[in-house]
Amino acid sequence: VFVTTNSELVKIDNAGKVVARVSKGGITRYFSRPVYADGLIISANDDGSVYAFSAETLECVWKTSALETPAAGGSYQANSTMTVANGCVYAEFEAGVGATGTASAGAMVCVDISTGTVKWTKMTAKSDDSTGEGYYWAGAAASGSDLVIGDESGYVKLIDGSAGDIKSSVKLSGAPIRSTVVYAGTEGGKQTYLVVTRQPATMYKIVRDGDTLSIATTADGKQLSCEFANISTSTPAVANGKAYIGGSDSTNSGVFTVIDLATMKVETAANMGKYAEVKASPIASVQGSDVYAYFTCNKTPGAVYCFNQSTGEVAEIYTPSGSNAGHCTASVIADARGNLYYANDSGTLFALKAAPGYTVAFDTRGGSTVPSAMTAQNKTMAAPADPERSGYTFAGWYKDADCTQAWDFSKDVVTADMTLYAKWTKNESPVPSPVPSSRPVSTKGNASSTSLVLTSHATVSLAGVLKSNAARQTGEHESLLADFDSDELETSVEKSSDRGAAVVTAQKKKADLPIWPFIGIALGVCVVVLVVLKRKKQGGE
């Protein structure tokens, strides 16, 4: 486990012993959210610098220079969530946020993870027509090679990951966005994202269509959004079509909310008590058909809670005491075996041991990789995403390598460490449609044209058809097209009344054709006529 303090990076083993600690190259006065990538622990500092350390040795591998202090707002704060994508780490900063109001300035930095080279930096400052700038508690979602992020002015922006330019933006309510954008799958073939505004706490569904962002709407044009609390800086966790998120209501009581993403309506809301705002992001564990969401509240003693989707109830599963008690704005995180980790304002790191479980490995048998999963003992497990394999269709998971015993994720329980095997069905090769020759070759002036009738499902290369016909007749592959310049083709497609067929016409542009082929043809015809006449005179056929 790796932890950052205001000035150090600390490495802790599985027994809770500190095995190494180093200066992280700068300070963070409020929050520090390191990330792991390619064997490196990467941390941002309040001066706008970014440092990368070896996860093995904690040796500093690279560092970037500090940013110039903005003209307004004082020094930067590095309390946003960094994003790893495109071989880079993206770090966001803000300056000038007080107890109320919005940030006065901000910056985003893109750093190449392998070299530590700063690829680009974008800085913004508050102007007369903006309500805020920068990124406060915000974080981006990767979208292909781009990023989707919300800012202090209440805009959701699509940012070119390679250059930092804004491709598209959409304004929500005008309230600052102080949470990380979350990818929520595709709808109608378009990527969707969840974005939360601070006050009123409202979740919006954002759609990316090409390089344009917009707020998703219903069939009758209504925006797909859900107001679920008064204030929220929580980032939603998504599982089984639900979003799990926290906040506080107008009476300053904490709320934990479940939102159905299909309807964008609150399904469950749990009151966590006075001054117990759920500020951090929950973490969701899917066990078969059940979902368990773990979260904290910003109230002493800084306990951990678990929401059970099947019962709709919240239970307090761990409560610090004595000197370990304190307020808590930290998110709960988990390792591969389901152990939970979090910290509170007492400066204590807590590790909550998971119940015994089993490891399920997935042998994709030539398909794309599916990571192993840890699941509770003697329980059903959630199905992973289907693997992919070129030329094959995935046909399910099986208990045996011969794929004779199918695994039923809704009924079968895991009783030991095990491996499931992917079954594949080979795709049939498409048979090309025959191409009837229903149009004659005609000659007009100096232009020659050929027309082919194609069925509605046929895709034919004109050059390919001519070449294949030549091969059938002569056994050679170049006779008709050896001196044909494809750049001189002009093609057109027109509708035919013959069963919806399309007529594709390829026409060679006008050019001066050599006369010797026509002289040769004429001489050949003359010879044939003379021979026929001679035979007739002799009584032959």
C-alpha positions in Angstrom: 0.0 0.0 0.0 1.3 3.5 -0.9 0.2 6.6 1.0 1.1 10.2 0.5 1.2 12.7 3.4 1.6 16.4 3.0 5.3 16.0 2.2 6.1 12.2 2.0 5.4 9.1 0.0 5.1 6.1 2.3 5.3 2.4 1.4 3.5 -0.1 3.7 3.6 -3.9 3.6 0.7 -6.3 4.1 1.4 -6.5 7.8 1.0 -2.7 8.2 4.7 -2.1 8.6 6.3 1.0 7.0 9.1 -0.3 4.8 10.2 2.9 3.1 9.4 6.6 3.0 10.8 9.4 0.9 10.1 13.1 0.3 7.6 13.5 -2.5 9.4 16.6 -3.9 6.9 19.2 -2.7 3.9 19.7 -0.3 0.1 19.3 -0.5 -1.8 21.3 2.0 -5.2 19.7 1.6 -5.5 16.5 -0.5 -3.0 14.3 -2.3 -4.3 11.7 -4.7 -1.4 9.6 -6.1 -1.9 7.1 -9.0 -0.1 4.0 -10.1 1.0 3.4 -13.7 3.7 1.2 -15.4 5.5 0.4 -12.1 5.5 4.0 -11.0 3.7 5.9 -8.2 2.9 9.4 -9.5 2.1 12.3 -7.2 1.3 16.0 -7.8 2.3 18.9 -5.6 0.7 22.2 -4.8 3.3 24.1 -6.9 2.1 22.3 -10.0 5.0 19.9 -10.2 4.5 16.1 -10.8 6.9 13.5 -9.5 7.2 9.8 -10.4 8.7 7.2 -8.1 9.6 3.5 -8.6 7.0 1.4 -6.8 9.8 -1.1 -6.0 12.4 1.2 -4.6 10.7 4.6 -4.2 13.6 6.1 -6.2 12.5 9.3 -8.0 12.4 8.4 -11.8 11.4 11.8 -13.1 9.9 15.1 -12.1 8.5 18.1 -13.8 9.1 21.8 -13.1 6.7 23.9 -10.9 4.1 26.0 -12.7 4.2 29.7 -12.7 2.1 31.1 -9.8 -1.2 32.5 -11.3 -1.8 36.3 -11.1 -5.0 35.8 -9.0 -5.8 33.2 -6.3 -2.4 32.6 -4.9 -0.6 29.3 -5.3 -2.1 26.2 -6.8 -3.7 23.2 -5.0 -3.2 19.6 -6.2 -6.4 18.1 -4.8 -7.9 16.8 -8.0 -7.8 13.2 -9.3 -5.2 12.5 -11.9 -6.0 10.4 -15.0 -3.8 7.8 -16.7 -4.5 7.4 -20.5 -2.7 7.4 -23.8 0.7 6.6 -22.1 0.4 9.9 -20.2 -0.7 11.2 -16.8 -3.0 14.2 -16.7 -2.9 16.3 -13.5 -5.3 19.2 -12.7 -4.8 22.1 -10.4 -6.8 25.1 -9.0 -6.1 28.3 -7.2 -8.1 30.7 -5.1 -10.9 28.6 -3.6 -12.0 29.7 -0.2 -14.7 28.7 2.2 -17.2 29.9 -0.4 -17.0 30.8 -4.0 -15.2 29.3 -6.9 -11.5 29.0 -8.0 -9.9 32.0 -9.7 -7.4 30.0 -11.8 -6.5 26.5 -12.9 -4.2 24.4 -14.9 -4.0 21.0 -16.6 -0.7 19.3 -17.3 0.0 16.3 -19.6 3.1 14.3 -18.8 4.6 11.3 -20.8 4.8 8.5 -18.3 7.8 6.8 -19.8 10.0 9.9 -20.1 8.5 12.5 -17.7 8.4 15.0 -20.6 5.6 17.6 -20.3 3.7 17.3 -23.6 1.4 20.3 -22.9 0.2 22.6 -20.2 -3.1 24.6 -20.3 -3.7 27.4 -17.9 -6.9 29.4 -17.3 -7.9 32.4 -15.2 -11.2 33.8 -14.1 -12.5 36.6 -16.3 -15.5 38.9 -16.1 -17.8 36.5 -17.9 -16.7 33.3 -16.1 -18.0 32.1 -12.8 -14.8 30.1 -12.0 -11.8 28.4 -13.5 -9.7 25.3 -12.8 -10.4 21.9 -11.3 -11.2 21.5 -7.6 -11.7 17.9 -6.5 -12.4 17.2 -10.2 -11.1 14.4 -12.4 -11.3 13.3 -16.0 -12.6 10.2 -17.7 -10.7 8.9 -20.7 -12.7 8.9 -23.9 -10.6 7.2 -26.6 -7.6 9.5 -27.0 -9.5 12.4 -25.4 -10.7 13.4 -21.9 -14.0 14.4 -20.5 -13.9 16.6 -17.4 -16.0 19.2 -15.5 -14.6 22.4 -14.2 -15.3 25.2 -11.7 -17.4 27.2 -14.2 -19.9 24.3 -14.5 -18.8 23.3 -18.0 -18.2 19.7 -19.1 -15.4 19.7 -21.7 -14.1 17.3 -24.3 -10.3 17.8 -24.4 -7.9 16.6 -27.0 -5.6 14.3 -25.1 -2.7 14.9 -27.4 -2.7 18.7 -27.5 -5.0 19.9 -24.7 -7.4 21.8 -27.0 -11.1 21.9 -26.2 -13.1 20.1 -28.8 -16.5 20.6 -27.3 -18.1 21.9 -24.1 -21.6 21.9 -22.6 -22.8 24.0 -19.7 -24.9 22.4 -17.0 -26.6 24.4 -14.2 -23.7 26.8 -13.8 -22.7 25.3 -10.4 -19.1 24.0 -10.1 -18.3 20.4 -10.9 -16.3 19.0 -8.0 -16.2 15.2 -8.7 -14.6 12.9 -11.3 -16.5 12.2 -14.5 -17.5 8.5 -14.8 -17.9 6.5 -17.9 -21.3 4.8 -18.0 -21.2 2.7 -21.1 -22.9 3.2 -24.5 -26.5 4.0 -25.4 -27.5 3.9 -29.0 -23.9 3.4 -30.0 -22.8 6.6 -28.3 -20.6 6.9 -25.2 -22.3 8.2 -22.0 -20.8 9.8 -18.9 -22.1 10.8 -15.5 -21.3 14.3 -14.2 -22.3 15.8 -10.9 -22.8 19.4 -10.1 -22.0 20.6 -6.5 -25.2 22.6 -5.6 -27.9 21.6 -6.1 -26.4 18.2 -6.2 -27.5 16.9 -9.6 -26.3 14.0 -11.7 -26.4 14.5 -15.5 -26.0 12.0 -18.2 -23.7 13.3 -20.9 -23.5 11.9 -24.4 -20.5 12.1 -26.8 -21.5 12.0 -30.5 -18.4 12.3 -32.6 -16.6 15.3 -31.2 -19.6 16.9 -29.7 -20.9 16.7 -26.1 -24.5 17.2 -25.1 -26.9 16.5 -22.2 -28.8 13.2 -22.9 -32.5 13.7 -23.4 -35.6 11.6 -23.3 -37.7 10.8 -26.4 -39.8 13.9 -25.7 -36.7 16.2 -25.4 -36.4 16.4 -21.6 -32.9 16.4 -20.1 -31.8 13.3 -18.4 -30.7 14.5 -14.9 -31.4 13.7 -11.3 -31.3 16.1 -8.4 -30.5 13.9 -5.4 -29.1 16.2 -2.6 -28.4 19.7 -1.7 -24.6 19.5 -1.9 -22.3 16.8 -3.3 -18.6 16.4 -4.1 -18.9 12.7 -4.3 -18.0 10.7 -7.4 -20.5 8.0 -8.3 -19.7 4.3 -8.4 -21.5 2.4 -11.1 -22.7 -1.3 -10.9 -25.5 -3.2 -12.5 -27.2 -0.2 -13.9 -27.2 1.8 -10.7 -25.1 4.8 -9.5 -24.1 4.9 -5.8 -23.3 8.4 -4.6 -23.3 10.6 -1.5 -23.9 14.2 -0.4 -25.9 16.2 2.2 -29.4 17.6 2.3 -30.6 21.1 3.1 -30.6 20.3 6.9 -26.9 19.3 6.7 -27.7 15.6 7.2 -25.6 13.2 5.2 -27.3 11.2 2.5 -26.3 8.0 0.6 -28.3 7.7 -2.6 -28.9 5.0 -5.3 -29.9 6.3 -8.7 -31.4 4.1 -11.4 -29.5 5.0 -14.6 -32.2 3.8 -16.9 -34.8 6.3 -15.5 -32.3 8.7 -13.8 -34.5 8.7 -10.7 -33.6 8.2 -7.0 -34.3 4.6 -6.1 -33.0 4.6 -2.5 -31.9 7.4 -0.1 -30.4 6.7 3.3 -30.1 9.4 5.9 -26.7 9.2 7.6 -27.4 11.7 10.4 -26.6 15.3 11.2 -23.3 16.7 9.8 -22.4 13.4 8.3 -21.9 14.4 4.6 -20.8 11.6 2.3 -18.1 13.5 0.6 -16.0 10.7 -0.9 -16.6 8.2 -3.6 -18.2 4.9 -2.7 -16.7 1.6 -3.9 -19.0 -1.1 -5.2 -18.4 -4.9 -4.9 -20.6 -7.1 -7.2 -21.1 -10.6 -5.8 -23.4 -12.6 -8.1 -26.7 -10.6 -8.3 -25.9 -8.6 -5.1 -24.1 -5.3 -4.9 -22.3 -4.0 -1.7 -21.3 -0.4 -1.7 -18.7 0.8 0.9 -18.4 4.5 1.9 -17.4 6.9 4.7 -19.0 10.0 6.2 -17.2 13.2 7.2 -18.0 13.0 10.9 -16.1 11.7 13.9 -15.3 8.9 14.5 -14.8 8.3 10.7 -16.5 4.9 10.4 -17.0 2.7 7.3 -20.5 1.8 6.1 -21.8 -0.9 3.8 -25.0 -0.6 1.7 -26.6 -3.9 0.7 -28.5 -3.5 -2.6 -30.7 -6.6 -2.1 -31.9 -5.4 1.3 -31.7 -1.6 0.9 -30.1 -1.3 4.3 -26.9 0.5 5.5 -24.7 -1.1 8.2 -21.8 0.4 10.1 -19.1 -2.3 9.6 -16.1 -0.6 11.3 -15.8 2.2 13.9 -12.4 3.7 14.9 -12.0 4.7 18.6 -9.7 6.7 20.8 -6.9 8.5 19.1 -7.8 6.7 15.8 -11.1 8.5 15.5 -11.5 11.6 13.3 -13.5 13.1 10.5 -13.2 11.4 7.1 -13.3 12.6 3.5 -11.3 9.7 2.1 -12.6 7.1 -0.3 -12.4 3.5 0.5 -10.2 1.5 -1.8 -9.8 -2.3 -2.3 -7.0 -4.7 -3.4 -7.4 -7.7 -5.6 -8.5 -10.0 -2.7 -11.2 -7.6 -1.5 -9.3 -6.1 1.5 -10.4 -2.5 2.1 -8.2 0.4 3.0 -9.0 4.0 4.0 -7.7 6.8 6.2 -9.3 9.5 8.4 -8.2 12.9 9.8 -6.4 11.1 12.8 -3.6 10.3 10.3 -4.3 6.6 10.6 -4.4 4.1 7.7 -6.9 1.3 8.3 -7.0 -2.1 6.6 -10.2 -4.2 6.8 -9.6 -7.8 6.1 -12.0 -9.4 3.5 -13.9 -12.5 4.2 -12.3 -15.7 2.8 -12.8 -16.0 -0.9 -11.9 -18.0 -4.0 -10.0 -17.0 -7.2 -11.7 -17.6 -10.5 -9.4 -17.6 -13.6 -10.7 -17.2 -17.1 -9.0 -19.1 -19.9 -10.1 -17.3 -23.1 -8.4 -19.9 -25.4 -7.1 -17.4 -27.9 -9.4 -14.5 -27.1 -8.8 -11.2 -25.4 -7.7 -11.2 -21.8 -10.2 -11.5 -19.0 -8.7 -10.7 -15.5 -9.1 -13.2 -12.7 -11.8 -12.4 -10.1 -12.0 -12.9 -6.4 -15.4 -14.0 -5.2 -17.0 -14.9 -1.9 -17.0 -18.6 -0.9 -20.0 -20.6 -1.8 -21.7 -17.7 -3.6 -22.6 -17.0 -7.2 -20.4 -14.6 -9.1 -21.0 -11.8 -11.6 -20.2 -12.6 -15.2 -17.2 -10.7 -16.6 -17.3 -8.8 -19.9 -17.3 -11.1 -22.9 -13.9 -11.7 -24.5 -13.4 -11.1 -28.2 -11.6 -13.2 -30.9 -11.1 -12.4 -34.5 -13.2 -14.7 -36.8 -15.1 -16.2 -33.9 -18.2 -15.6 -31.8 -18.1 -16.1 -28.0 -20.4 -18.9 -27.0 -20.2 -18.8 -23.2 -18.0 -20.0 -20.2 -17.6 -23.7 -19.4 -16.4 -25.6 -16.4 -14.2 -28.0 -18.4 -11.6 -27.5 -21.1 -13.7 -29.6 -23.6 -16.6 -27.1 -23.1 -19.3 -29.7 -22.3 -20.5 -28.3 -19.0 -21.8 -24.7 -19.2 -21.4 -22.4 -16.2 -24.6 -20.6 -15.1 -23.7 -17.4 -13.4 -27.2 -17.0 -12.0 -27.1 -20.4 -10.2 -23.7 -22.0 -10.0 -21.7 -21.2 -6.8 -17.9 -21.0 -6.4 -16.7 -23.7 -4.0 -12.9 -23.5 -4.7 -10.3 -21.8 -6.7 -11.2 -22.7 -10.3 -10.8 -21.9 -14.0 -13.6 -21.3 -16.5 -13.0 -21.9 -20.2 -14.3 -19.8 -23.1 -16.1 -21.6 -25.9 -15.9 -20.2 -29.5 -18.0 -20.7 -32.6 -16.1 -20.1 -35.9 -17.8 -17.5 -38.1 -18.8 -18.7 -41.5 -16.9 -17.1 -44.4 -19.4 -15.0 -46.4 -20.1 -16.3 -49.9 -19.8 -13.6 -52.5 -23.0 -12.9 -54.5 -22.9 -13.8 -58.2 -22.7 -10.9 -60.6 -24.9 -11.4 -63.6 -23.9 -9.6 -66.8 -27.1 -7.9 -67.8 -25.6 -4.8 -69.4 -23.7 -4.9 -72.7 -20.5 -3.1 -73.3 -21.0 -0.1 -75.5 -18.8 2.4 -77.2 -19.7 6.0 -77.7 -17.2 8.3 -79.2 -13.9 8.1 -77.4 -15.4 6.9 -74.1 -15.9 3.2 -73.2 -18.2 2.1 -70.4 -19.1 -1.0 -68.5 -22.3 -1.5 -66.4 -22.7 -4.2 -63.7 -25.9 -5.1 -61.9 -25.3 -5.6 -58.1 -27.7 -7.1 -55.6 -28.4 -5.0 -52.6 -26.0 -7.0 -50.4 -23.2 -7.4 -53.0 -19.9 -5.4 -52.8 -17.9 -5.7 -56.0 -14.7 -4.2 -57.2 -15.0 -3.5 -60.9 -11.3 -4.2 -61.5 -11.7 -7.4 -59.6 -14.6 -8.6 -61.8 -12.8 -7.9 -65.0 -9.6 -9.6 -63.8 -11.5 -12.7 -62.6 -13.3 -13.0 -65.9 -10.1 -12.7 -67.8 -8.5 -15.4 -65.6 -11.4 -17.8 -66.3 -11.1 -17.4 -70.0 -7.4 -17.3 -70.5 -5.9 -18.7 -67.3 -3.9 -15.4 -66.9 -4.4 -12.7 -64.4 -3.4 -9.5 -66.1 -4.7 -9.7 -69.7 -7.6 -7.2 -69.6 -6.1 -4.8 -67.1 -2.4 -4.8 -67.7 -2.4 -1.3 -69.3 -5.5 0.0 -67.6 -5.1 3.2 -65.6 -7.6 3.0 -62.7 -7.1 6.7 -62.1 -9.0 7.4 -65.3 -12.2 5.7 -64.1 -15.3 7.7 -63.4 -18.0 5.7 -61.5 -21.7 6.3 -60.8 -24.4 4.4 -59.0 -28.1 4.5 -60.0 -31.2 2.8 -58.8 -32.6 0.0 -60.9 -36.2 -1.2 -60.9 -35.0 -4.8 -61.1 -35.7 -6.0 -57.5 -34.0 -3.0 -55.9 -30.6 -3.7 -57.6 -28.1 -0.9 -58.1 -26.4 -0.3 -61.4 -22.8 0.7 -61.0 -21.3 2.3 -64.1 -17.6 2.7 -64.6 -16.6 5.1 -67.4 -13.2 5.8 -68.7 -12.5 9.5 -69.2 -12.2 10.6 -72.8 -8.7 10.1 -74.1 -7.1 9.6 -77.5 -7.2 5.9 -78.1 -4.6 4.2 -80.4 -6.1 3.2 -83.8 -4.2 0.0 -84.4 -6.6 -2.3 -82.4 -9.5 -1.2 -84.6 -7.4 -1.7 -87.8 -6.6 -5.2 -86.6 -10.2 -6.0 -85.9 -11.3 -4.7 -89.3 -8.7 -6.8 -91.2 -9.7 -9.8 -89.2 -13.4 -9.3 -90.1 -12.5 -8.9 -93.8 -10.6 -12.2 -93.8 -13.5 -14.0 -92.1 -16.0 -12.6 -94.7 -13.8 -13.7 -97.7 -13.4 -17.2 -96.3 -17.2 -17.5 -95.8 -17.9 -16.3 -99.4 -15.4 -18.7 -100.9 -17.0 -21.7 -99.0 -20.5 -20.7 -100.2 -19.3 -20.7 -103.8 -17.9 -24.1 -103.2 -21.1 -25.3 -101.6 -19.6 -25.6 -98.1 -21.3 -24.5 -94.9 
